[in-house]
Amino acid sequence: MAEQTHEPVMEIIRASLDPTSHRERAQLADLPTGRLILAEAREATADQDTKRLLRLGAELARSASALMLELVTRDERSSGEYLADMARFAHEEGLEAARLVAEVAHSMLHDQSSDGMEALTRAFAGNQADYLRLLSDLATGCGMIILWLKVKFDVPVEDSLENLRKVLRNDSGASS
């Protein structure tokens, strides 16, 4: 069961490695990550499974956090510095979704009392289209970190994906 839980997340993260997933202001349906997320949303609606998209968001946030931790263990900058830069950029560019990604990542990495889910749950309770965009942005963030690990630290993409698969398998298995 845990294997089935994380496979859509891994498929979305693989799609996030496609450069076309990184286009700013593109329609969700025009992005490889977006098409997969929209398919998940349609399946959740068809199955009347309202928690499915929240679980997908939680796993994407967990993925982003695990990758961020891998990055900061290899770099001199702290996760706080990366997240501050991301939040500053989001504010300067007026990118609400990027601000939410920074908030979710900060929550997942630093807010032990809520297990990092408060910002994600708040986004889920809001506008559904904005939430789906947040999921795409989380996936894109994962892809960007994986590519950064490859370029800057020579970590093969497949190694990053396999490490992430293990993290998700362990987390899913722990919560099943």
N, C-alpha and C positions, 0 to 999 in steps of 0.2 A: 504493500500500500504506500509506503514512504517513497518508493521508486516512482510511482505514478504521480505523486504529489509534486515532486520537483521537476519532472520532465518538461512541462510547459515553460517553466522558468528558464531552464537551460536552453530550450529552443529559442526563447525570446532573447536571451543574452547572446546566443550565437548570431542571431539576426542583428544585434546591436553592433557587431563587428563590421557589418556592411557599411561602407561610407555613406550610402544613401539614407541610413538611419539617423545621421547626424545633421540633416538639413533643418535649419531654424525655420520656424513658422510654417512648415509644410503641414498639410492636412494629415491627420492620423492615418487615414486609409492609404496615403501615398508613401508611408514609411514601412519598411519590412517589419520593424518591431510593432508598429501600429496595427498592421493587418493581423498579426498574431494575437495581440491584445484584444482587438475587436472580435476576433473569432472566439476567444475565451469568454468575452462578455455575452456574445450571442448564445454560447453553450450554457452559460450560467443562467441566462434568461429562460432558455428552453427547459432547463432542468429545475427551474425555480429555486436555484441555490444562491441565495443572496450573500452568503458568506464566502463563496468561491473567489470573488474578486478581491475581497479583503485579505484572504489567504495568499492570493497571488501577489498583492501589494506587500504583504509581510515578508514573503520569500524574496521578492526583489529588493526590499530594504535590507534584509539580512545579507543578501548577496553583495549589495553596495557596501555595507559595513565590513564584511569579511575582506573584500577587495581593498577597501580603504586601509584596513589594518595591515594587510600585506604590504601595501605601498609605503605606509609610514614606518614599517620595520626596516625597509630598505633605503629610506631617504632621511635627510636631516630635518625636514620639516615635520611638524606635528599635525595630527588630524585637525586640531583646532585652527591651525594656520591655513590648511587647505580649505576647510569649511568657511572660514572668514573671507578668504579670497572669493570663493564661490558665491557667498551671500552678497558681498560687495559688488561683484559683477552683475548678479541678478538685479540688485537694486538700481545700479547705473543704467542697465539696459531695459529696465521695466519688465523683466521676465518673471512673472509670478510663479510659473512652474519650477523654474530653477531655484527660486527662493524656497519653495516647498521642499524640493529635493535636499537642499542644504539643511533645512529644519528637520526633516525626517532622518537624514544621516547623523546630524548632531544628536538627535534624540536617541537613535539606536546605539551610538557610540558612548554617550555620556550620561544619559538619564536612566539610571538603574531602577528608579522607583516605578516607572511606567513601562519598563521593558521596551522603551522606544516606540510604542504603538500609538501614543496619544496624537501626534501630528498626523499620522497615517489614517487613524480612525476619524479624525476631524475632517480630513480631506475626503474620505469615503462618504461621510455624511452630507457633504456639500454637493455641488454640481457634478453629476456623473461624467460629463464630457471632460471636465477639468481633472477629475480623478483618473480617468483613462489616460489623459495626457501626462499626468504625474507618473503613472506606471511606465509609460514610454520614456519619459525623462530619466527615471531611475534606471531603466535598462540601458539607455544611452550612456549614462554615467558609468555603469558597469563596463560597458564596451570601451569607453575612453580610458578607464583605469587599466584594463587588460592590455590595451594597445600601448599605454604609457609604460607599463611594466616591461613589455617586449622591447620598446625602443630604448628606454633609458637604462634598464637593468638586465636586458638580454634574457628575460624570462619567456620561454616559448608559450605561445597562446594556448596550446593544448595542455600544458602544465597548469596554467592558471585555471582553465576550465575544469580540469580534473580535480584540482584542489577545491574549487568552488562546489563541484558535484559532491565531494566528500562532506563538506560543511553542511550542505543542504540535506544530504542523506542522514547525517547525525542529528541535525535539528529536527527534521521531520520525524525521524524514528523516536526522538525523545518526546515529541508532542503527540504521537499516535496513541 
